[in-house]
Amino acid sequence: MNKKSLGRGLSSLLSDTVLDLSDEVSLDNQKSTPKDKSLTVIPIEKIIPNKNQPRRSFNQQDLEDLKVSIKAKGLLQPIIVREKGDFFEIVAGERRWRASQLAQIHELPAIVRNLSDADVLEIAIIENIQRADLNPYEEALGYKDLLEKFDHTQEKLASILGKSRVYISNMIRLLNLPDEILKFLQVGKITTGHARALIGLENSLELAQEIVKKGLSVRDTERLVKKYSQKTLDPRVAKTKKDSDTEMLERDLAAELNVSVSIDHNNANENGRLIFSYRNLEELDRIIGIIMKKNI
């Protein structure tokens, strides 16, 4: 697969097979249209969802609205699938497949492609991100899957998706938050901005609950976090304000390691402390592995 094409979007990646929404799909006699020889019709019971679909939830009202549209006009855009044993696994179009089931459609127009697991996940993430279908939690999980399951680097992933490396890293760092906060993020009670302000704080859940209860803005949240940090700051460090270079280095290290990083530097003696925060032994092993690899 041409990785550069992914950054231009799903329609560019599959330009040889994907039909525009305005294209008519002929289902007469279950034959492919002359415009696209790979188009076929598949019984809906032969179609299965992709277990690695980055989107965890589907809005029921959106599905109902799409069902009504499908009943009135039919499915205007075929789904994309790949063969999986005796079935066909969805690559793109699970929302259309779900709505078609609600509309009691018995067969769907589909484009069959020969794609690897990595291709399928990349396409699914790109499709959802470009259509703004993923919540921040699902988006972060999608990036994490691409990094861990398919051996991507953050730089490569950023290039594929047309995002900055720092953006990818910051999104993945959200997954370090407690599960309760991630649930707030998933259902929309807090935004990415709220969540990022809470990363690395010992009482992050308490602050998140206060944000939700009071309906605080991101700016209000940042002020709340700053107020808390000033109360808990080590007195030995509080006297010395960090310069911009130190703060930038902290951000770069945090982005590289996906953990909270603190640099306490003593300008007078030119010494200090470099502190990495980790949530469990697995994360500690990962950090050590990165550091050891860099030093080889």
C-alpha positions in Angstrom: 0.0 0.0 0.0 1.2 3.5 -0.8 1.4 5.0 2.6 1.4 8.6 1.3 -2.0 8.1 -0.2 -3.5 7.5 3.2 -2.9 11.1 4.2 -5.1 12.3 1.3 -8.1 10.4 2.6 -10.1 7.2 2.1 -11.5 8.2 -1.3 -8.0 8.9 -2.6 -6.7 5.6 -1.3 -9.5 3.6 -2.9 -9.9 5.9 -5.9 -10.0 2.9 -8.2 -13.0 1.4 -6.5 -14.9 3.8 -4.3 -18.0 5.3 -5.8 -19.1 8.9 -5.1 -22.3 9.3 -3.2 -24.0 10.7 -6.3 -23.2 7.6 -8.3 -26.0 5.3 -9.0 -25.5 1.6 -7.9 -27.3 -0.8 -10.2 -28.4 -3.9 -8.4 -30.3 -5.5 -11.3 -29.6 -9.2 -11.6 -26.9 -8.8 -8.9 -24.4 -7.7 -11.5 -21.6 -5.2 -11.1 -21.9 -1.8 -12.8 -19.7 -1.2 -15.8 -18.2 1.8 -13.9 -16.7 -0.5 -11.2 -16.1 -4.2 -12.0 -15.3 -5.0 -8.4 -18.8 -4.0 -7.2 -21.0 -7.0 -6.1 -24.0 -7.7 -4.0 -23.7 -9.7 -0.8 -26.4 -11.1 1.5 -26.4 -9.1 4.6 -26.1 -12.2 6.8 -22.7 -12.9 5.2 -21.3 -9.6 6.3 -19.6 -9.3 9.7 -18.2 -6.2 11.5 -14.4 -5.6 11.9 -13.5 -6.5 15.5 -10.7 -3.8 15.4 -13.1 -1.1 14.4 -11.9 2.0 16.3 -15.4 3.3 16.8 -16.8 1.7 19.9 -20.3 3.3 19.9 -22.9 4.2 17.4 -25.5 7.0 18.0 -28.9 5.3 17.9 -30.7 8.3 16.6 -28.2 8.7 13.7 -28.8 5.0 12.8 -32.5 5.6 12.9 -32.2 8.6 10.6 -30.0 6.7 8.2 -32.5 3.8 8.2 -35.3 6.1 7.1 -33.1 7.4 4.3 -32.1 3.9 3.2 -35.7 2.8 3.1 -36.7 5.8 1.0 -33.7 6.0 -1.4 -31.8 2.7 -1.0 -28.1 2.5 -0.1 -26.4 5.0 -2.4 -22.8 4.2 -1.5 -21.5 0.6 -1.3 -19.7 -0.6 1.7 -16.1 -1.9 1.4 -15.3 -5.4 2.6 -12.6 -8.1 2.4 -13.1 -11.9 2.4 -12.8 -13.5 5.8 -13.3 -17.3 5.4 -17.0 -17.8 4.4 -17.9 -14.3 5.3 -17.0 -10.7 4.3 -15.6 -8.4 6.9 -16.4 -4.7 6.8 -13.5 -2.4 6.0 -15.6 0.8 5.7 -19.3 1.3 6.1 -20.3 -0.4 9.4 -22.7 2.4 10.1 -24.5 1.8 6.8 -24.5 -1.9 7.4 -26.1 -1.4 10.9 -28.7 1.0 9.5 -29.5 -1.4 6.6 -30.2 -4.1 9.2 -32.7 -1.8 10.9 -34.2 -1.1 7.5 -34.5 -4.9 7.0 -32.5 -4.8 3.8 -31.5 -8.3 2.8 -28.4 -7.7 0.6 -26.0 -4.8 0.2 -23.8 -3.5 -2.7 -20.2 -4.0 -1.7 -16.7 -3.5 -3.0 -14.4 -6.5 -2.2 -10.8 -5.6 -1.6 -7.7 -7.6 -0.7 -6.3 -5.8 2.3 -4.1 -6.7 5.3 -5.0 -6.2 8.9 -2.9 -3.1 9.1 -4.6 -1.7 5.9 -8.0 -2.3 7.3 -7.3 -0.6 10.7 -5.7 2.4 9.0 -8.6 2.8 6.6 -11.1 2.5 9.4 -9.4 5.1 11.5 -8.9 7.5 8.6 -12.5 7.2 7.5 -13.8 7.8 11.0 -11.4 10.7 11.8 -12.1 12.5 8.5 -15.8 12.1 9.0 -15.5 13.3 12.6 -17.1 10.1 13.8 -14.7 9.2 16.6 -14.9 10.7 20.1 -11.4 11.6 21.5 -11.2 8.4 23.5 -11.8 6.2 20.5 -9.4 8.3 18.4 -6.7 7.8 21.0 -7.3 4.1 21.1 -7.1 4.0 17.3 -3.7 5.6 17.4 -2.5 3.3 20.1 -3.6 0.3 18.1 -1.7 1.4 15.1 1.4 2.0 17.1 1.3 -1.3 19.1 -0.3 -3.8 16.7 1.3 -2.8 13.5 4.7 -1.4 14.6 4.3 2.1 13.5 6.4 4.9 14.9 4.7 8.2 15.9 6.5 10.0 13.1 5.3 7.5 10.5 1.7 7.6 11.9 1.7 11.4 11.9 2.8 11.4 8.2 0.1 8.8 7.3 -2.7 10.7 9.0 -1.6 14.2 8.2 -1.3 15.1 11.9 1.7 16.4 13.9 3.7 13.9 16.0 3.0 16.0 19.1 -0.8 15.8 18.3 -0.6 12.0 18.1 1.4 11.8 21.2 -0.8 14.1 23.2 -3.9 12.1 22.2 -2.3 8.8 23.3 -1.3 10.4 26.6 -5.0 10.8 27.4 -5.2 7.0 27.9 -3.0 7.4 31.0 -6.0 9.0 32.8 -8.1 7.0 35.2 -10.9 5.0 33.6 -13.6 7.2 35.1 -12.2 10.3 33.4 -11.9 8.4 30.1 -15.6 7.6 30.5 -16.4 11.3 30.9 -14.4 11.9 27.7 -16.1 9.2 25.8 -19.6 10.4 26.5 -18.8 14.0 26.0 -19.0 15.3 29.6 -15.4 16.7 29.2 -13.4 17.7 26.1 -9.9 16.8 25.0 -8.8 20.2 26.4 -10.2 19.4 29.9 -8.6 15.9 29.8 -5.1 17.1 28.8 -5.1 19.6 31.7 -5.6 16.7 34.1 -2.8 14.4 32.9 -0.3 13.5 35.6 -2.3 14.9 38.6 -2.7 12.8 41.7 -6.3 14.0 42.3 -7.3 14.1 38.6 -10.5 12.2 39.2 -11.6 14.6 41.9 -10.9 17.6 39.7 -12.7 15.9 36.7 -15.8 15.4 38.9 -15.7 19.1 39.9 -15.4 20.1 36.2 -18.4 18.1 35.3 -20.5 19.2 38.3 -19.8 22.9 37.8 -19.6 22.8 34.0 -16.2 24.5 33.9 -14.7 25.7 30.7 -11.2 24.5 29.6 -9.7 27.9 30.7 -11.4 27.6 34.1 -10.0 24.0 34.3 -6.5 25.2 33.6 -6.8 27.9 36.3 -8.1 25.2 38.7 -5.2 22.9 37.9 -2.7 25.7 38.3 -4.2 26.6 41.7 -3.9 22.9 42.8 -0.4 22.6 41.5 0.8 25.6 43.4 -0.6 24.1 46.6 1.2 20.8 46.2 4.5 22.0 44.7 7.6 21.0 46.5 8.8 24.1 48.4 12.3 23.5 47.2 11.2 23.9 43.7 8.5 26.5 44.1 11.0 29.3 44.6 12.5 28.8 41.2 10.3 29.4 38.1 11.1 27.1 35.2 12.4 28.9 32.1 10.8 28.4 28.7 13.6 26.0 27.5 13.1 23.7 30.5 9.3 23.7 29.9 9.8 23.0 26.2 12.1 20.1 27.0 9.6 18.7 29.4 6.9 18.8 26.7 9.2 17.2 24.2 10.1 14.3 26.5 6.5 13.8 27.5 5.5 13.6 23.9 8.3 11.1 23.1 7.6 8.8 26.1 3.8 9.3 26.5 4.1 10.0 30.2 4.3 13.0 32.5 7.8 14.4 32.8 9.2 16.9 35.3 12.7 18.6 35.2 13.8 20.3 38.4 17.0 22.1 37.5 19.2 24.1 39.9 20.8 26.9 37.9 23.3 27.7 40.7 24.8 24.2 40.9 23.8 23.1 37.4 22.3 19.9 38.7 18.7 18.7 39.4 16.2 15.9 39.0 14.5 14.3 36.0 11.2 12.7 37.0 9.1 10.3 35.0 5.6 9.4 36.2 4.3 5.9 35.4 1.0 4.2 36.3 2.0 0.6 36.4 5.0 -1.8 35.9 4.1 -2.3 32.2 4.5 1.4 31.6 7.7 1.5 33.6 9.1 -1.4 31.4 8.1 0.5 28.3 9.9 3.7 29.4 13.0 1.7 30.4 13.0 -0.1 27.1 12.9 3.2 25.2 15.7 4.7 27.2 17.9 1.6 26.9 17.3 1.4 23.1 18.2 5.1 22.7 21.5 4.5 24.5 22.6 1.5 22.5 
